[in-house]
């Protein structure tokens, strides 16, 4: 009887260990030396864990990703207009071939008065955030992006602000609510691949952006 209990205990331990090993774990999206990133030399730098750019150029992952949770912190300057890019299938022509989660200084007049789909937390050009939760320039913000097939959820500073089902975006010119999609975003989201590279927009519109603590976990 004791031997049977011992065998059952060993089996149970093996099952628990196997289950723990199979669970996805968090990992840094980029290495500290950016050795697993693709970017224009001299534009992006990583110092003391903070990633930033001095030009309007993107930085990309080498690997493609699908079904993941991405967490990061970002800090804006006055007038910042940047973004987190997912599902990118063509980094040379990324704008119509990806989904961009907008990062912007919503306190700056040009973005405060812009279309809501151009403000922080929005799916750029397609779906506005439910509210503006970005902090004032110079303060760190926390963002969490959940990508599960065609479903994308954006959490900003502790609250979900955007939830999208890409399958509803069957047009490349009109959003489901009838509003116009910018002409340069010509590919209907319903037709976009849901696996691709992850990227970050650099010093766009003349204002810098800073990122840190960027990590990813498979779903």
N, C-alpha and C positions, 0 to 999 in steps of 0.2 A: 504493500500500500504506500509506504514511504517513497519507494522508488518511482511509483506512478506519479505521485505528487511532485516529485523532483523533476521528472520529465516534463510535466505540464507547466511547471514554473519556468523551466528553461525555454520551452516553446513560447510562452507568453512574453518573456523577456526579448526573445528574438523578434517577435511580431512588433513589439513596441519600438525597438531599435530600428527595425526596417521602416516602420511608419515615420519615425522622426527623420530618418535619412532621406525619405522620399519627399518630404515637405519642402517647397521652395523657400529659399532664404534670400535675404537682402544682399546685394553686392553693389559696389561703386560702379557707376556707369562708365567713368573714365579712370584710367590709371593716373597717378600723380604726375607722371612725366608726359601724359597725353599720348603715350605710345599706341594706344588702341583707338585713336581719333584721327579723323581726316580734316585738315584745315589748311588755310593758306599760311605759309611760313611767315613768321614775324607779326601776325595779326592777333592770334589768341595766345594768352599766357595764363599760367596757373601758378600763383604764389600764395603760400600759407593757406592752401586749400580753396582759394578764391579764383574763379575763372572769369576773365574779361577779355574784351577785344578793343582794338584801336581803329578798326575799319568796319564797314558794313559788309561783312563776310560771315558765313555760317560755319559752325563746327559740327561735324557729323560722327556718328558711331561707325565703326567698321562693320559691325554685325547688323543683321536685320532682326527686328523684334515684332512679335505678335502676342496678344493676350498677356498684359503686364500691368503693374502699378509702378508709376514713376513718382518719386518724391524729390523735392529740391527746395532750396531757398534762393530768393533773388532780391536784389536791391536796385531801385531805380535812381536816376538823377532827374533834374528838372527837364521835362520834355521827352523822357525815354519812351521809345516805341520799339519793342522787341517781341520775341515770341519763342515758344517751345513747339517744335515741329515733330509730328509723329507720322508713321505710315508712309514715309517718303520712299518712292521707287525710282526717282531720278534726281540726284543732287545737283546736276547741272541745270535742270529746269524744274526746281522744286516747287515753285509757287502753285502751278495747277496740278501737281502730282503728289500732294501731301495734305495733311490737316494741320493748321496752325492754331495753337492756343495763344491768344494775344496777351502780351505783357505791355502795359502802358502806364505812364504817369497821369492818372485821371485827374490830377489837380491842375495840370497844365491846360490852359485855355483851348489849345488846338485839339486836345483829346477830350476834354470835358464837354465840348460842344460838338464833337464828332458823332457820327452814327454810333449807336450803342454796340454794334458788332465790331467796332474798332477799339473798344475799351477793354480794360484789364479783366481777364477771366473768360472773355468771349471766345467762341470759335470764329476766328477772323472772317468777316464778310458773310457769315452764315447764321450765327445764333448768338444773341446777346446774353450776357450774364444776368442773373436775376437781380443782382445788386453790385455796386462797386465796393469792394472790400480791401483794395490795395492801400497800403500805408503811404504816408507822405515820403517824398524823396529822402534817401539817406537811411531809411529804416528797413530792416530785413523782413521779408514776407515768406510765408510757407505755402507751397503749392503741391497738390497731389493730383495726378492725372491717372485715371483708371481706364485702360483700353481693353475691352473684351469684344473681339470681333468688330461689329459695326456700332457698338455702344461705347460712348466716351463720356466720362464723368469728370468734372473739374471741381476740385475743392480748393478754396483760397482762404487762408488764415482761419482754418477750422470750420468752414461752412461750405456745403455744396452749392455752387452758384450756376453751374451749367451741366445739363444732361442732354445728350444727343443720341438719336438713333439715325445713323447715316443712311439707312435704307429709305428714309422719308425724303431725302434730297435727290430726287430723280431728275431734276433739271439743273443745267449749268448756268442758267440765267435768272431763275426765280427761286427764292426760298419757299418752303411750304406755306408761309404766311402771306405770300404774294409780293414781298419786298424784293428789290433787285440784288443780285449777287454781282460784285465787281467783275468787270469784263475779263480781267486777267486770271480769274479763278474759274476757268471754263469747263473743268471736268466735274460732272455730277458726282457727289460724294457716294451715291449708291453704287457707282461703278468703280470706285477706288479700291485698290487692294488694301487688305487689313494686315499686311505685314510689310515692314520696311525699316528704313533707318530712322534714328532719332537725332534731331538737330536743335541747335540754339542759334537764334539770330544775334548778330553782333551789334556794332555801334550804328544803328539805323537812325535816320532822321537827325543825325548830328549829335545825339546824346548817348552816353555810355550805359551799360548794364553790367551787373555783377551777379554771378551764380556761385553757390557753394552747396556742399552736402547733397550732391546729386547721386541718388541711388535707385536701383530697380529691383523688382521682384517678379518672377514669372507667376502667372495665374494658372 
